[in-house]
Amino acid sequence: MRGEVRTAAAGESRPAVIICHGFKGFKDWGFFPHLATRLANAGMTAVTFNFSGSGVGPDGESFSESERFGRATISGDMDDVNVICDALLGGDLVPDLAVPTRLGVFGHSRGGAVGLLFAAGRQECRALVTWSAIASFLRWDDATVEAWRSTGKTDIVNTRTGQVLPLYTDYLDDIAARGEQELNLMRAARDLSVPWLIVHGEADEAVSPEDARSLATAAGEQTATLRMVPGGTHTLGARHPWVGSTPQLDDGMDRTVEWLVRYLL
């Protein structure tokens, strides 16, 4: 697990936000560094990291650790976030970084779902923001899952690089063992008690906007605020390598910073 901390005052206690990338993402993809910088400039400490199962190697961009990607599980992702949380709260994440006054989490796509589980399960978390979050971890049809089990893996294509990455049955086994109780996103949404901003593009090509509506309904108006972004894609128009912002991305970033300032500062 590789990470980075952005803050304007390492020795001062300030709120911290853990930023979770999505499936086939990584901490330096597209908008993540820019969002982290904005949060730091707004008075918070932003922690970006690569999940242990991201498959991204030491260069920070190429998927050179395909075996790690193939063995990734949601439980493993949750372990990573909890390790970062514990290190932050214990003052052990990086030298001279003060213990945060409050803690929030941001997640994109699958990282948003992981962030939801974390926020619902850790009382230290005081605010949640998700973009393009999925409402279920099992997103493949029965025929694909059957073939996956039969061959021991399914192939995942990275559309940016064209690389084909194996995803083994560890992922399915984890969901089968823990899914109904511990990895149930709709249940987590119902159990959530901290303010949650749900941002989703109306033109999301990867995760249906219905996922956002289902999560918001499960959480209820007392907890969740749903922002559907007109014309917004899965990444709100952001690309990698970074080529600049878009109106949809500006909308998402502005609302995210405002939300986390409101509930953490």
N, C-alpha and C positions, 0 to 999 in steps of 0.2 A: 504494500500500500504506500503510494507516494503522494505527498501533499504539499500545500503551500499556505502560508498565513499572510493576510494583508490587514494592516492596522495602522492608524495614524499615531497611536500612543501605546506602545507595547507595555509600558510600565504602569499604565493607568487601568483601573477596572472599568470595563465597558461591556456592553452586550456583545455576544458572539452569535454568528450565524453559520451553521454547517451547511455546505452546498453539495447536493448529491446529483451527479450526472446520471444520464439514462443509459439504456441498452445501446451498445456500440458507441457510447460517448466516452469522454474523458475530461479531466479537469481543465484542460487548456482548449477545449473545443469552442470555436466560435465566440459566443457571447459570455461564457462563464468568467473569463478574466475581467471583462468589462463590468459585469454585474458585481463581482467581488470588489473591484476598485470603487465603484459607486457606494457600496455599503460601507467600506472603510472610510471614504470621504464624508459619509453621513454620520459618523460617530460610532461605528461598530467594528468588530473584528470579524473578518470573513475567512473561513477555512474551506479551501477547495482541496479535493483529493481524488485519486483514482481508486475505485474499488479494487480489492485484491483480485477479483475475477474479471476485471476489465479486459485483460489481455494486452494492455498497452505497456510497452517496454520502457527502458531507461531514457530513450530519446523523447519520451512524452507524447508521442503522436502515432507511431506505427504499432500495429497489432502483432508484435513479435513474440508474444507469450501466449500462443494459441491454446496451449494445454490449460493454462489458468482460465482462459475464457471458457473453454469447454467444460470445465469442472465447476463453474460458478453456480451458486445457488442464492436464493433470497435470504436464507438463514445466514449465509456467509456475508452478504451485503449488510444485514442487520448487525452482525458482529462487528463489522468495520465501523459503522456509525456509533455503536456503543463504545468501542475503544476510543474513538475521537472524543466523544462526550465525556467519558471518564477522565481522559487525560486533560481536557480543558478544565473540568471542575476540580481536578486535583492539582492544577498548576504545573503539569508535567508535559504539556504538548510540545512546547519549544522553550528554550531558556529565556527568562526575563519576561515572559508573557503573563500578565496578571490574570487571576481567576475572574471569569466574566460575572457581571452583575445579573444578567439574565441570558437565557439561551433560546434561540429560534432555529428553525430548519427551513431550507429551500430545496425543492427537488423538481427535476424535469423528467417527464415521461415515466419510465420505470423507477427512476430516482425519486419522483414525486410520490409514488406508491410506497417506497421504502420510507420516505420522510413521514408519510401518514402513519405507518405502523409505529415508527419511532415516537412521533408526537402523541399518539394515543397511549403508548406504553410507558413513557418516561415523564414523571411529574415535573422534572426540571425544565422541560420544554414549555415555553410560554407563548409561542406564535408559530404558525405554519403558513408557507406559501408554496403552492404547486403550480407548475405549468404543464399542460398537455398530459396530465396524469392518467394512467390506466386504472380501470376499475376492477380488473382481475389479472392475476399473474399467469393464468393458463389461457393463452391467446391463439392457440392452434386448434384446428378442427380435429374431429375424432380420427379421420383417416391419416392425417399427418402424425398424430400422437401414436397411432398403431404402428406406422412405418418406423417412427423414431424408436419405439421400443424394440421392434423387430431387428433393426440394424445396429442399435446401440448408440445412434447419434442422428442428429439432423443438421443439415448444412445451413449456415447463416451467411448471407452475402453482404459484405460491406459495400454499399453502393458508391461510396466516395472513392474507395481504392480498388474495388473489384475483387478483393481478397475473399476467399471462401473459408469460413471459420467453423469448426465442428462444435456442436453443443451436445454433450453427452446426456445420458438419462439421469445424471445426478440432479438436474433441475426438476425433472418430473418426480423423482423419488422424494425430494424435499417437500414439494407441494402435496404429494400423496400422504406423507407422514404428518405434516403440520398445517396443511392448508385450511381445513375447516375451522380450526380453532385459532391458531396463532397467525396465519397468513391470510385471513379473510378480510379483504379491504372494505367491503360494505359494513361488516361488523365494526371494524376500526373507525370508520366514518361515524357510525352511530354512537360509538363510545367516546369520541373525541370531545374534549372540553375546553380547548384553547381556540382563539380566533384563527380562522382559516380562510385565506384568500385563494380561490380557485380560478386560474387564468387558463383559457382554452381558445384556440383559434377556430373560427367558424369554418375555415377551409383546411382544417387539419387532415392531411392525407394519410397519416399513420395511426392515429388514435381517434376514434369517433367522438365528436362533441357530445354524443349521448353518454359517454363515460363520465364526463364532467357533470352533466345534469343528474345522472344517477347518484354520484358521490355527494353532490350538493343536497339532493333530496334526502339522502340517508342521514347526513349530518344535521340538517335542519337550519332554518334561517337564523336561529340564535347563535349558531356556531360558524356557519359557512357563508361567504359572500362570493357569488359566481360572477365572473367577468368574461363574457364571450367577446372575443376580439374580431370585429368585422374584417374579413380578408386574411386573417391570421393563419399561417401554416403551422406545421408541427413545431417548428423552431421560431415562429413569428417572423419568418423571412430571413433569419440569420443564416449565414453560411460559414463553412470552414474550407480554406483559410478565411479569416475575417476580412470582409470587404466593406464594412461599414454597417450602420444601423438602418432600420426601416421604421416607418411610422408605427407599425404594429409592435415592433420590438421596443420602441421608445415608450409606447403605451404600457406594455408589460413591465418594463423596468421602472417606470415612474410609479406605477401603482404598487409594485413590490417594495420599493424603497420607502414609500409613504406608509405602507402597512407595517413594516418592520420597525420603522421609527416610532410609529404610534404605540405599538404594543411592547416594544423592548426598551426604548430610551426613557 
